[in-house]
Amino acid sequence: MSQDVSARESRQVAEAAREQVWEKPSFAKELFLGHFRLDLVHPHPRPDVEDAQRGEQFLAELRDFLTGQVDPAQIERDAKIPDEVVEGLGKIGALGIKVPPEYGGLGLSTVYYNRALEVVGSWHSALSTLLSAHQSIGVAEPLRLFGSEEQKRRFLPRVATREVSAFLLTEPDVGSDPARTATTAVPTEEGSAYILNGRKLWATNGVIAKLLVVMAKVPKSEGHKGGISAFVVEADTPGIVVERRNAFMGLRGIENSLTSFTNVRVPAENLVGGEGRGLKVALATLNVGRLALPAICAAQAKWALGVIREWSNVRVQWGQPVGQHDAVAQKIAFVTATTYALEAVLEMSSALADDKRNDVRIEAAIAKLWSSEMGWQIADELIQIRGGRGYETAASLAARGEKPIPAEQMMRDMRINRIFEGSSEIMKLIIAREAVDQHLAVAGDIIEPGVATKDKAKAAGRAAGFYAKWLPKLAVGEGMNPKTFTEDFGPLARHLRFVERSSRKLARNTFYGMARWQGRLENKQAFLGRIVDIGCELFAMTAAVVRAKMIAEDDPAHGSEAAALAELFCQQSRLRVETLFEGLTSNNDSDNYKAAMRTLSGDFAWLEGGVLDPSEASWG
């Protein structure tokens, strides 16, 4: 696929995303624009008393069910979640945590939904993947956001209590670029149904799901707007075939399918949100659905921290516990601080998702991106600190009489999070497009490829006026009174001032990049990636400080400890931010790109010689 075609199609997805008008404020969006709107996240709302009581009661019941009736070792051995476990989850309400009570669900908040995923994910990641695929992106969420009342009453009670659902978007030739969807939905002549044809790949829960959300392209015709559209489809409809259950390096219990559709008749009343609204349905569903992954990452990090603390105290090398050796202590400090920040990011993002005053598109994307990257680093450090016992399977450890700590399983399970629901590379591009939306609205004609030079000149004039007004403010700042930070946050205030200054610096660098590369900016993905990484760190620092403040108010016994963790994390994060800023102007991105193109053209193919290719063996 040519670069021009790829850019055009990615812009189609971006345009669909921007159909979701910024009618509500967004802390993260403002952060990228140089405006540190602390008032949008401090204090973020806590669950109300009723939600907290029902949520804690459900979490207690969930813990009892998992420890009493679910064997994670069996799931790992058999690579399957037993049917009775799925049925049991349905009976206690775990299939409909956020579904409103009037449709048979528990009606809990996003905060408690994600806390439940933390509990489940710490027991076995396949369980949290089952529940998140079912609820975060399965039938419940699209219908909650876009479904008609009739659709909600038909389908939500089923998925809230007994029937697993799946979300079918990806295709063999279509990954993170849904504009290229090839599956078709052709209206029948009488208009009472659509006929689906196509194949969908990597549908989590697709093997066992009773209800499917399927994205398909409706041809434009008389009376039909056409475009990518979303349908609720009964999984037992004739013409639907699960061609195979896919297997992966981790998440051994998930029921992931390759599913084909051959002349599948879907009633017109199963169309969700109208024709041509499929991308909007998909993107809106993923916005909040992405928060499931930070929940899983935070849970695994908390478990890993406990394992590391225990092991580093009892394992002795050269006369002292390994944790007291500086090389290991540095790793422990990173894991400790990052685990605290992971939960802070999750809690703040979840609370903002529950607070209808805010738009959380960028917040959810940042939480997913940053958490999956940091969670992976924690998994790697766990293996390294545990050494050979980290690489050995839990079953092998148990057979030798040692505590069966599944560290290697955690690494296998965690690796997918950097790919699930938008790879890290794609997430950076999505965030970059969203985050600089206001810049693009002003200077879009300058950076848009193919725009006539005279039009670019006009756009440049408009942009010059805008930035003549705003760049001085971004340079000197018009933020909150520093005294406000100090009064509210004490010693941690200095980190908020750093975030505020860095936010303005980030906005300036974004504009400079636009001015320098103009229409080529969207191809400077390494530059944009650093911009996004800086924003992620600033977001995480803010969450860490705000959480310390809230813990001090809610749980004074741990207030000083929370402040110490926030201080530690911010120190580490500031170093990463400073390195990323330096990399914006001091890098070898251009040389790297040229070398990559030479590799692709075959210039260095000789380097690949002298080895065998195991993919040519018979894998059956």
URQUI-V705258 format. One record per backbone hydrogen bond with DSSP energy under -0.5 kcal/mol. NH is the residue of the N-H (numbers start at 1). CO is the residue of the C=O. E is the energy in kcal/mol with one decimal. If there is no record, write none. Layout:
BEGIN
nh->(NH/NH)
co->(CO/CO)
e->(E/E)
END
This chain:
BEGIN
nh->(6/7/8/9/10/11/12/13/14/15/16/17/18/19/19/20/21/23/25/30/31/32/33/34/35/36/37/38/40/41/42/44/52/53/54/55/56/57/58/59/60/61/62/63/64/65/66/67/68/69/70/72/75/76/77/78/79/80/81/82/85/86/87/88/89/90/91/92/93/94/95/96/103/104/105/106/107/107/108/113/114/115/116/117/118/119/120/121/122/123/123/124/127/128/129/130/131/132/133/134/135/136/137/140/142/143/144/145/146/147/147/152/153/154/155/156/157/158/159/160/161/161/162/163/166/168/168/169/171/174/180/181/184/185/186/187/188/191/194/195/196/196/197/198/200/201/203/204/205/206/207/208/209/210/211/212/213/214/214/215/216/216/217/218/218/219/221/224/227/229/230/231/232/233/233/235/237/240/241/241/243/243/244/246/246/254/256/256/257/258/259/259/260/261/262/263/264/265/266/266/268/270/271/272/273/276/277/278/279/281/282/283/284/285/286/287/288/289/290/291/292/293/294/295/296/297/298/299/300/301/302/303/304/305/306/307/308/309/310/311/312/313/313/314/315/316/317/320/322/323/324/325/328/329/330/331/332/333/334/335/336/337/338/339/340/341/342/343/344/345/346/347/348/349/350/351/352/353/354/355/356/358/359/360/364/365/366/367/368/369/370/371/372/373/374/375/376/377/378/379/380/381/382/383/384/385/386/387/389/390/391/392/397/398/399/400/401/402/405/406/407/408/410/411/412/413/414/415/416/417/418/419/420/422/424/427/428/429/430/431/432/433/434/435/436/437/440/441/442/443/444/446/447/448/449/451/456/457/458/459/460/461/462/463/464/465/466/467/468/469/470/471/474/475/476/477/484/485/486/487/488/489/490/492/493/494/495/496/497/498/499/500/501/502/503/504/505/506/507/508/509/510/511/512/513/514/515/516/517/518/520/521/523/524/524/525/528/529/530/531/532/533/534/535/536/537/538/539/540/541/542/543/544/545/546/547/548/549/550/551/552/553/554/555/558/559/560/562/563/564/565/566/567/568/569/570/571/572/573/574/575/576/577/578/579/580/581/582/583/584/584/585/585/586/587/592/593/594/595/596/597/598/599/600/601/602/602/603/605/607/608/609/614/616/617/619)
co->(2/3/4/5/6/7/8/9/10/11/12/13/14/15/16/17/19/21/357/26/27/28/29/31/30/34/35/36/37/38/38/41/48/49/50/51/52/53/54/55/56/57/58/59/60/61/62/63/64/65/66/70/71/72/73/74/75/75/253/80/82/82/83/84/85/86/87/88/90/89/89/93/100/101/100/96/96/99/97/109/110/111/112/113/114/115/116/117/118/119/120/120/124/124/125/126/127/128/129/130/131/132/132/134/138/139/140/141/142/142/143/148/149/150/151/152/152/155/155/156/157/158/158/158/211/166/213/167/174/171/177/178/197/217/195/185/193/188/266/186/194/264/184/261/259/170/257/202/255/203/255/205/205/164/164/233/166/212/231/168/214/229/183/216/227/217/224/221/218/216/272/214/270/212/231/210/234/237/239/260/241/258/258/244/256/251/246/254/203/244/200/257/241/198/239/261/196/263/194/264/192/267/268/230/271/227/274/228/228/277/278/279/280/281/282/283/284/285/286/288/289/290/290/291/292/293/294/295/296/297/298/299/300/301/302/303/304/305/306/307/308/309/310/310/311/314/320/317/315/312/321/322/325/325/326/327/328/329/330/331/332/333/334/335/336/337/338/339/340/341/342/343/344/345/346/347/348/349/350/351/354/355/25/358/360/361/362/363/364/365/366/367/368/369/370/371/372/373/374/375/376/377/378/379/380/381/382/383/386/387/387/388/393/394/395/396/398/397/403/404/405/392/406/407/408/409/410/411/413/414/415/416/416/419/418/423/424/425/426/427/428/429/430/431/432/434/436/437/438/439/440/443/443/444/447/448/452/453/454/455/456/457/458/459/460/461/462/463/464/465/466/467/470/471/472/473/481/481/482/483/484/485/486/489/490/491/492/492/493/494/495/496/497/498/499/500/501/502/503/504/505/506/507/508/509/510/511/512/513/514/517/518/520/520/521/523/524/525/526/527/528/529/530/531/532/533/534/535/536/537/538/539/540/541/542/543/544/545/546/547/548/549/550/551/555/556/556/558/559/560/561/562/563/564/565/566/567/568/569/570/571/572/573/574/575/576/577/578/579/580/581/581/582/582/585/588/589/590/591/592/593/594/595/596/597/598/599/598/602/604/605/606/612/613/614/617)
e->(-2.4/-2.6/-2.4/-2.6/-2.3/-1.8/-1.5/-1.7/-2.3/-2.9/-2.0/-2.2/-2.3/-0.7/-0.7/-1.5/-1.7/-2.4/-0.7/-2.2/-2.0/-1.8/-1.0/-1.2/-3.0/-0.6/-1.3/-1.5/-1.9/-1.7/-1.9/-0.8/-2.7/-2.5/-2.5/-2.7/-2.8/-2.0/-2.2/-2.5/-2.1/-2.0/-2.8/-2.5/-2.1/-2.3/-2.5/-2.6/-1.9/-2.5/-1.6/-0.7/-1.7/-2.0/-2.5/-3.0/-1.5/-1.0/-0.8/-0.6/-0.9/-1.5/-2.5/-2.0/-2.5/-1.8/-1.9/-1.6/-1.0/-2.2/-0.6/-1.4/-2.0/-2.1/-1.8/-2.7/-0.7/-1.5/-3.1/-2.1/-2.6/-1.7/-2.1/-1.9/-1.8/-1.9/-2.7/-3.2/-1.7/-0.8/-1.0/-2.1/-1.3/-1.1/-2.1/-2.2/-2.2/-2.6/-2.5/-1.7/-2.4/-2.5/-1.0/-0.7/-1.1/-2.0/-2.3/-2.1/-3.1/-0.6/-1.3/-2.4/-2.2/-1.6/-2.6/-1.7/-0.5/-0.7/-1.9/-2.0/-0.7/-0.5/-2.1/-2.7/-1.5/-0.5/-3.6/-0.7/-2.6/-1.5/-2.0/-1.8/-2.6/-2.2/-2.3/-0.5/-2.5/-1.1/-2.4/-2.4/-0.6/-3.0/-2.0/-2.2/-3.3/-1.9/-2.0/-1.0/-1.1/-2.4/-1.3/-0.7/-1.9/-2.9/-1.3/-2.7/-2.4/-0.6/-2.7/-2.2/-0.5/-2.4/-3.6/-0.6/-2.5/-0.5/-1.6/-2.5/-2.8/-3.5/-0.6/-2.0/-2.1/-3.0/-0.6/-2.6/-1.7/-1.7/-0.6/-2.2/-1.0/-2.2/-1.1/-0.6/-3.0/-1.9/-0.5/-1.0/-1.7/-1.8/-2.9/-0.5/-2.8/-3.4/-1.9/-0.5/-2.4/-0.6/-2.8/-0.6/-2.4/-2.1/-1.8/-2.9/-0.6/-0.6/-1.4/-3.1/-0.5/-2.5/-3.0/-3.1/-2.6/-2.2/-2.3/-1.6/-1.0/-1.9/-2.3/-1.8/-1.8/-1.2/-0.8/-1.4/-1.9/-2.7/-2.7/-2.1/-2.3/-2.3/-2.2/-2.1/-2.7/-2.5/-1.6/-2.0/-2.9/-2.6/-2.2/-2.7/-2.7/-0.8/-0.7/-1.5/-2.6/-0.6/-2.5/-1.4/-2.9/-2.1/-1.9/-1.5/-0.7/-2.8/-2.3/-0.8/-2.4/-2.4/-1.8/-2.7/-2.8/-2.4/-2.5/-2.3/-1.9/-2.1/-2.7/-1.9/-1.9/-2.9/-2.2/-2.9/-2.5/-2.5/-2.6/-2.3/-2.3/-1.9/-1.7/-1.6/-0.9/-1.7/-2.8/-0.6/-2.8/-1.8/-3.1/-2.6/-2.3/-2.7/-3.0/-1.9/-2.1/-1.9/-2.6/-2.7/-1.5/-1.5/-2.1/-2.1/-2.1/-2.2/-2.4/-1.9/-2.2/-2.7/-2.3/-1.3/-1.3/-1.2/-1.3/-1.6/-2.2/-2.6/-2.0/-1.2/-1.6/-2.8/-2.0/-0.7/-2.1/-0.5/-1.9/-2.0/-2.1/-3.0/-2.9/-1.3/-0.7/-1.5/-1.0/-2.4/-3.2/-0.9/-2.0/-3.2/-2.0/-1.4/-2.6/-2.9/-2.4/-2.4/-2.5/-3.9/-1.7/-1.6/-2.7/-2.2/-1.2/-3.2/-1.8/-1.3/-1.5/-1.6/-0.6/-1.4/-2.2/-2.1/-1.7/-2.5/-2.8/-1.8/-2.0/-3.0/-2.7/-1.9/-2.0/-3.1/-2.1/-1.1/-1.9/-2.7/-2.2/-1.7/-2.3/-2.7/-1.9/-1.0/-2.1/-2.8/-2.1/-3.0/-1.9/-1.7/-2.1/-1.0/-1.2/-1.1/-2.3/-1.7/-2.2/-2.5/-2.5/-2.7/-2.3/-1.6/-2.2/-2.5/-2.0/-2.2/-2.3/-2.0/-2.1/-2.5/-2.1/-1.9/-2.8/-2.3/-2.6/-2.1/-2.7/-1.9/-1.4/-0.6/-1.8/-1.7/-2.4/-2.2/-1.8/-2.0/-2.5/-2.6/-2.4/-2.0/-2.5/-2.1/-2.4/-2.3/-2.6/-2.6/-2.1/-2.4/-2.5/-2.2/-2.7/-2.4/-1.7/-1.9/-2.2/-2.7/-2.1/-1.3/-2.6/-3.4/-2.3/-1.1/-0.5/-2.5/-2.1/-1.9/-2.1/-2.6/-2.4/-2.3/-2.7/-2.6/-2.1/-2.0/-3.0/-2.6/-1.3/-1.4/-2.5/-2.5/-1.9/-2.3/-2.6/-2.0/-1.9/-0.8/-1.0/-0.6/-1.0/-2.1/-0.6/-2.5/-2.5/-2.3/-2.4/-2.4/-2.3/-1.8/-2.2/-2.5/-1.8/-0.6/-1.2/-2.1/-1.5/-2.2/-1.9/-1.5/-0.7/-1.8/-1.7/-0.9)
END
